[in-house]
Structure formats: structure tokens, C-alpha cells
Amino acid sequence: MNNGVVIIGAGHGGVQAAASLREEGYEGRVTLIGDEAELPYHKPPLSKSFIKDSGAKPQILRAEAFYAAGSIDLLLGETVESLDPVGKQLKLVSGGSVSFDKVILATGSRPRVLPVEGGPLAGMLSLRSIADARAIRALAGEVEDIVILGGGFIGLEIAATLSAGGRRVTVVEAQQRLLARAVAPVVSAHVAARLAASGVRLLLNTVVNRIEGDDGHVSAVITSAGERIPAKMLIVGIGVVPNAELAAAAGIQTANGVRVDAQLRTSAPDILAIGDAASYRHWFTGADVRLESVQNATDHARLAARTITGHADTYSAVPWFWSDIGDMKLQMVGLTGGSDRQIVAGEPADNRFSVFHYSGPRLIGIESVNRPADHMLGRKMMGAGFSPDTQSVAGGSDALKAAFTDWQTRQPAPV
Ligand SMILES: Cc1cc2nc3c(=O)[nH]c(=O)nc-3n(C[C@H](O)[C@H](O)[C@H](O)COP(=O)(O)OP(=O)(O)OC[C@H]3O[C@@H](n4cnc5c(N)ncnc54)[C@H](O)[C@@H]3O)c2cc1C
């Protein structure tokens, strides 16, 4: 047992897993392998500040000295090609092999590819990595007309950023509202209204049927409504797929990602999976999920380290997420799939409001626009299992806080 833990994927989950193993007292070897050549970096700024400012540098997750100080062997620019769970060895594309006692799969996800007539062409881009962000930033500096395919968080963040930078931006979304799978209709409508007011053109219920090119470079898109929209850059943001092929090829069970149990163990002994790549039955809803958020990746990483170091915790973190779209800070807590009643606190007209989602009497999620206090309190309330009544929600932050404090004082002391 001296080959230690090998973490595959040096993103948000992988780096946290390495840190957490040391924090949990793990003394064996820790090897972190990532296919990108640069020091691991924060992904959220890529669609926000990074593409706006040509001088912006990547925000690294940990300084280089951190890896040396923690005796973490960082192999960058190395892609794991295959994994042998029985022989406990993995192969690198570069030709080497690495033995392991345990593996944490933290391979993340990649952008869904658009199967559309006329493509692929130069100028058709998607955003996952710093290399993608650099390509978008460079081309955005040269073009006027940009089409973004997909009205999800990343597409809308990019739309707001590039439009504020003076580009003509059109968002083409197949659903009848923006962020349809993620937020309540009132939030979708609010985001759409503000983006439109800031100059972003939004085409809902619309798909791109064909792409036109000029000398191998995208020049226009033809929509399902028959409109021809000039575009020197087409950004495809239609969701991601989990990087689960490595696991599947190794005979590990997959289903919309690598299947893991409540301790993040896969179907193969000594192999765990975390973050965007992992799918699991969620403690909060009882449904199978695969979440794509920094919180999910880093909380998974902490738990994976505890599983490896012998603690039998089960995953019970409250899910949360944020997105910055122009002048809207959206913050979400909980999972709102089963929502049957919503209460809106605050005024959309003020660009500050929250939507509280309930399933029966139970609070299952809060979406906040520029109301960070609701979000922070929401995380505490949901972590504690408290569901405020309508009156407390309508009474604003102070009333909510008072109701929560009152409820806490009435809870039996832990034994
Ligand atoms: C532009 C952008 C903006 C985002 N904004 C937000 C936000 O505002 N809020 C939020 O909560 N989340 C946001 N996210 C999502 C968040 O970044 C992800 O959920 C998170 O990075 C997932 O962490 P992970 O460790 O699972 O995967 P990643 O961080 O993607 O790391 C996986 C790493 O593994 C590498 N890898 C894959 N296969 C191999 C292999 N075979 N060998 C070696 N290396 C491999 C990948 O290249 C990658 O570097 C954003 C994501 C993007 C792309």
C-alpha cells in the first residue's frame, strides 16, 4: 500500500481532493494528474471577467508552492488513457504508467457538441477551459456580430459580458424561456428583460438549422424561423456531457456520469468519483442527479478524502450555485425540481428579489437576484432543515432571521 491516491483531473474537485487528503491526515503519496498544461485555475471567471479584459490572468486555485508543501505530485499536461481497477495501474497517453492504491476520478465534463448542417467551421467555439476562453477573447476583439447558442448560465454570462463590451450579441434558445431547467419563470422573465434592455437580442423557441461559412470561417446562422443572422463568432453553450468514458472503459458502472454511492465510491473497489463527472442519488430529493457546480465538486472532494481516510460519512451537503449575468448576481440554493408553490420576496422591478420554492410545507430551494442575505440564510436554514412560513418570507430578511433563530432555540440540544 505505498502507491497512494491518484487523482485524475486537476480542476476544482481534483485540487480540493488533494488538499483535503492532507487536511484529513493522509500520509501516503498523492498524485494529481491533469491534462491541461497550466497550474489549475478557477473556471467561473472565464465567462465573466476573463473574456472582458484582454489583460486578465487566470486565477489559480492554489499557488505552486502549495503542491510542493503538501507533497502533492502534480503531473500537468498528462492525459490518462486507461485505467485498470484490478491491476491498480493507469496508463498515460504520453506512454508512462502510474500504479495506485486508490483513484479519485475528477474528470469533469465537456461541452455538448452541436450537430448542425454546415459545421464545424472556424469561429465556432465553446467554453470550458482557459484555452477556450483565450480563443473567445481573441476573436471577440476582432468581430462585431456574435451568436450564442443556448440560453443557459454560461451562454448568458458570455452574452452579457460581450454585449457590454460593444458587440452585437444574439442568443438563440430552443426553449420558450431562458434558464428553463434551472430557475422559476419569474426569474427567467426578469433576466430576459434586463438582457434585452442592455442590448442583447433574444430569440426564444428558436434553433439554428444551418451555419454558413466564408472561406472556412463561420459567417452567419440560419434559424428555424428562416432568419439569416450574420455571425463571425458562434458560441455553442448547449450544456455539457460528463467525462465518464475512462470509467466506462474500465468496466465501472456509468449512467449520466460515473455512478457513486453516498460515500462517493464507484462500482469498482478503491475507485471514487466526484464533481461534474459523478452521478448519484441525492440525499435531498431522492432523485438521481449529476450537478455541475463548484460547491458540488469541492464538497464531494472533501467527502472523498474522508472516505479514503476511513470516515463513514454520507454526503449531505446543501447544493448551491451562483452566476453573474450583467448586473444580476443570481444565487441558488437547494434543488427545485419538485417545487409546487413559490413565494416571491422583494421586487423584480428593483432588480432585487428572491423566489422561495416549496414542496408541500418543505422549503426546497431559493433563487435570489441581488439578495445575497436570502441566499446565505437559505443555506443555513436548509442545512438545519427549517422551512419558514409565508409570513416570515414576506416579512423580509429580518423577519426570516428572527423566525429561524426562534426555531433554533426550540430545537432539542444535540446528544
Ligand atoms: C466558463 C464556466 C463558468 C462557470 N461558472 C460557474 C459558476 O459561476 N458557479 C459555479 O458553481 N460553477 C460554475 N461553473 C462550473 C464549475 O466550474 C464546474 O462545476 C467545476 O469546475 C466542476 O469541477 P470538476 O473538478 O468536476 O471538473 P473540472 O473543474 O472541469 O476539472 C476536470 C479536469 O479534469 C481534466 N481531465 C478530464 N479527463 C482527463 C484525463 N483523462 N486525464 C487527465 N485529466 C483529465 C479536465 O481537462 C479538467 O481540467 C462554470 C464552468 C465553466 C466552464
The ligand as an SDF file (V2000), in Angstrom:
LIG
                    3D

 53 58  0  0  0  0  0  0  0  0999 V2000
  -16.9640   29.0710  -18.0270 C   0  0  0  0  0  0  0  0  0  0  0  0
  -17.5010   28.4010  -16.8150 C   0  0  0  0  0  0  0  0  0  0  0  0
  -18.1600   29.1410  -15.8360 C   0  0  0  0  0  0  0  0  0  0  0  0
  -18.6500   28.5270  -14.6870 C   0  0  0  0  0  0  0  0  0  0  0  0
  -19.2630   29.2920  -13.7460 N   0  0  0  0  0  0  0  0  0  0  0  0
  -19.6830   28.7070  -12.5930 C   0  0  0  0  0  0  0  0  0  0  0  0
  -20.2520   29.4900  -11.5580 C   0  0  0  0  0  0  0  0  0  0  0  0
  -20.4110   30.7120  -11.6940 O   0  0  0  0  0  0  0  0  0  0  0  0
  -20.6170   28.8690  -10.4100 N   0  0  0  0  0  0  0  0  0  0  0  0
  -20.4510   27.5090  -10.2190 C   0  0  0  0  0  0  0  0  0  0  0  0
  -20.7890   26.9820   -9.1610 O   0  0  0  0  0  0  0  0  0  0  0  0
  -19.9470   26.7400  -11.2200 N   0  0  0  0  0  0  0  0  0  0  0  0
  -19.5480   27.3080  -12.3890 C   0  0  0  0  0  0  0  0  0  0  0  0
  -19.0090   26.5320  -13.3810 N   0  0  0  0  0  0  0  0  0  0  0  0
  -18.9990   25.0700  -13.2130 C   0  0  0  0  0  0  0  0  0  0  0  0
  -17.7980   24.6010  -12.4260 C   0  0  0  0  0  0  0  0  0  0  0  0
  -16.6230   25.2060  -12.9010 O   0  0  0  0  0  0  0  0  0  0  0  0
  -17.7130   23.0850  -12.5230 C   0  0  0  0  0  0  0  0  0  0  0  0
  -18.8910   22.5370  -11.9950 O   0  0  0  0  0  0  0  0  0  0  0  0
  -16.4980   22.5630  -11.7790 C   0  0  0  0  0  0  0  0  0  0  0  0
  -15.3100   23.0110  -12.4100 O   0  0  0  0  0  0  0  0  0  0  0  0
  -16.5100   21.0490  -11.7280 C   0  0  0  0  0  0  0  0  0  0  0  0
  -15.3330   20.6040  -11.1150 O   0  0  0  0  0  0  0  0  0  0  0  0
  -14.7090   19.1940  -11.5340 P   0  0  0  0  0  0  0  0  0  0  0  0
  -13.4830   19.0420  -10.7080 O   0  0  0  0  0  0  0  0  0  0  0  0
  -15.7360   18.1580  -11.5000 O   0  0  0  0  0  0  0  0  0  0  0  0
  -14.3030   19.3820  -13.0720 O   0  0  0  0  0  0  0  0  0  0  0  0
  -13.2970   20.4180  -13.7270 P   0  0  0  0  0  0  0  0  0  0  0  0
  -13.0770   21.5940  -12.8530 O   0  0  0  0  0  0  0  0  0  0  0  0
  -13.8000   20.6440  -15.1050 O   0  0  0  0  0  0  0  0  0  0  0  0
  -11.9290   19.6130  -13.7990 O   0  0  0  0  0  0  0  0  0  0  0  0
  -11.7890   18.4410  -14.5520 C   0  0  0  0  0  0  0  0  0  0  0  0
  -10.3960   18.4050  -15.0980 C   0  0  0  0  0  0  0  0  0  0  0  0
  -10.0760   17.0700  -15.4950 O   0  0  0  0  0  0  0  0  0  0  0  0
   -9.3730   17.1100  -16.7170 C   0  0  0  0  0  0  0  0  0  0  0  0
   -9.4420   15.7870  -17.3280 N   0  0  0  0  0  0  0  0  0  0  0  0
  -10.5180   15.1930  -17.9060 C   0  0  0  0  0  0  0  0  0  0  0  0
  -10.2020   13.9640  -18.3700 N   0  0  0  0  0  0  0  0  0  0  0  0
   -8.8950   13.7620  -18.0530 C   0  0  0  0  0  0  0  0  0  0  0  0
   -7.9970   12.6740  -18.2690 C   0  0  0  0  0  0  0  0  0  0  0  0
   -8.3740   11.5340  -18.8820 N   0  0  0  0  0  0  0  0  0  0  0  0
   -6.7070   12.8060  -17.8540 N   0  0  0  0  0  0  0  0  0  0  0  0
   -6.3090   13.9460  -17.2230 C   0  0  0  0  0  0  0  0  0  0  0  0
   -7.1110   14.9970  -16.9950 N   0  0  0  0  0  0  0  0  0  0  0  0
   -8.4010   14.9010  -17.3960 C   0  0  0  0  0  0  0  0  0  0  0  0
  -10.1100   18.2280  -17.4540 C   0  0  0  0  0  0  0  0  0  0  0  0
   -9.3790   18.7170  -18.5600 O   0  0  0  0  0  0  0  0  0  0  0  0
  -10.2280   19.2580  -16.3440 C   0  0  0  0  0  0  0  0  0  0  0  0
   -9.0630   20.0440  -16.2430 O   0  0  0  0  0  0  0  0  0  0  0  0
  -18.5100   27.1230  -14.5360 C   0  0  0  0  0  0  0  0  0  0  0  0
  -17.8720   26.3640  -15.5270 C   0  0  0  0  0  0  0  0  0  0  0  0
  -17.3680   26.9860  -16.6510 C   0  0  0  0  0  0  0  0  0  0  0  0
  -16.6880   26.1620  -17.7030 C   0  0  0  0  0  0  0  0  0  0  0  0
  1  2  1  0
  2  3  1  0
  2 52  2  0
  3  4  2  0
  4  5  1  0
  4 50  1  0
  5  6  2  0
  6  7  1  0
  6 13  1  0
  7  8  2  0
  7  9  1  0
  9 10  1  0
 10 11  2  0
 10 12  1  0
 12 13  2  0
 13 14  1  0
 14 15  1  0
 14 50  1  0
 15 16  1  0
 16 17  1  0
 16 18  1  0
 18 19  1  0
 18 20  1  0
 20 21  1  0
 20 22  1  0
 22 23  1  0
 23 24  1  0
 24 25  2  0
 24 26  1  0
 24 27  1  0
 27 28  1  0
 28 29  2  0
 28 30  1  0
 28 31  1  0
 31 32  1  0
 32 33  1  0
 33 34  1  0
 33 48  1  0
 34 35  1  0
 35 36  1  0
 35 46  1  0
 36 37  1  0
 36 45  1  0
 37 38  2  0
 38 39  1  0
 39 40  1  0
 39 45  2  0
 40 41  1  0
 40 42  2  0
 42 43  1  0
 43 44  2  0
 44 45  1  0
 46 47  1  0
 46 48  1  0
 48 49  1  0
 50 51  2  0
 51 52  1  0
 52 53  1  0
M  END
$$$$
